[in-house]
Amino acid sequence: MTKEELMRKAIELSVENVENGGGPFGAVIAKDGQIVATGVNRVTSNCDPTAHAEVSAIRAACEKLGTFDLSGYEIYTSCEPCPMCLGAIYWAHLDKMYYGNNKTDAKNIGFDDSFIYDELELPKDRRKLPSEIVLPEEAIKAFDMWMKKEDKVEY
C-alpha cells in the first residue's frame, strides 16, 4: 500500500469510530506498505483516558509482534498526535509518522492539547497540577538496583 492508501485507512477508521460512537481518531502501523496493526480512540468505550488511537495501535502492534521496539515501522494517524501519543510514538521507536488533521483542526472541534504544552513550559510550582517529592531516598533503591543489574533489557 502507498502512504496515501495507509492514511486513507487511518481516516476510514476514524470515520467508522465516530459512526460507532467513539472519538474521531484512527491510526495504522505499517511496514513496507503492509498494515501490522490498527487502533481507534476508545477513551469512552474503555473508560480509559490513555486509549487514544495511536496508543491503541502501538499496543496492538507490540502484542502482535512480541516486542516493545517498533523500529522499522511507521505510523499513520488521522490527526497530529497529542503529547501523550507523541511520547508513546517516540518510546516505541517508530521510524516515521504521517498525520492528516493537525492540532489546530483538533482544537477547533474541542480536542485542545495546548494546555499540556503550556503547563510543561511553567516551573513546577506554577503548574495547575500540584506535585511534591516524597521519599526520594527510598525510591532511588530501584534505580540503583537497575543500574547494577547485568541481565537487564534496556529500552
TAMOUR-V885489 format. One record per backbone hydrogen bond with DSSP energy under -1.0 kcal/mol. CO is the residue of the C=O (numbers start at 1). NH is the residue of the N-H. If there is no record, write none. Layout:
BEGIN
co:CO nh:NH
co:CO nh:NH
END
This chain:
BEGIN
co:2 nh:6
co:3 nh:7
co:4 nh:8
co:5 nh:9
co:6 nh:10
co:7 nh:11
co:8 nh:12
co:9 nh:13
co:10 nh:14
co:11 nh:15
co:12 nh:16
co:13 nh:17
co:14 nh:18
co:15 nh:19
co:16 nh:20
co:17 nh:22
co:18 nh:21
co:23 nh:25
co:25 nh:41
co:26 nh:78
co:27 nh:39
co:28 nh:76
co:29 nh:36
co:29 nh:37
co:30 nh:74
co:31 nh:34
co:34 nh:31
co:37 nh:29
co:39 nh:27
co:42 nh:46
co:43 nh:48
co:48 nh:51
co:50 nh:52
co:51 nh:42
co:52 nh:56
co:53 nh:57
co:54 nh:58
co:55 nh:59
co:56 nh:60
co:57 nh:61
co:58 nh:62
co:59 nh:63
co:60 nh:64
co:61 nh:65
co:62 nh:66
co:62 nh:67
co:70 nh:73
co:73 nh:95
co:74 nh:30
co:75 nh:98
co:76 nh:28
co:77 nh:100
co:78 nh:101
co:82 nh:86
co:83 nh:87
co:84 nh:88
co:85 nh:89
co:86 nh:90
co:87 nh:91
co:88 nh:92
co:89 nh:94
co:90 nh:93
co:92 nh:70
co:96 nh:75
co:98 nh:77
co:101 nh:80
co:102 nh:106
co:103 nh:107
co:104 nh:108
co:106 nh:109
co:106 nh:111
co:107 nh:110
co:113 nh:116
co:113 nh:117
co:114 nh:118
co:115 nh:119
co:116 nh:120
co:119 nh:122
co:123 nh:126
co:124 nh:127
co:135 nh:138
co:135 nh:139
co:136 nh:140
co:138 nh:141
co:140 nh:144
co:141 nh:145
co:142 nh:146
co:143 nh:147
co:144 nh:148
co:145 nh:149
END
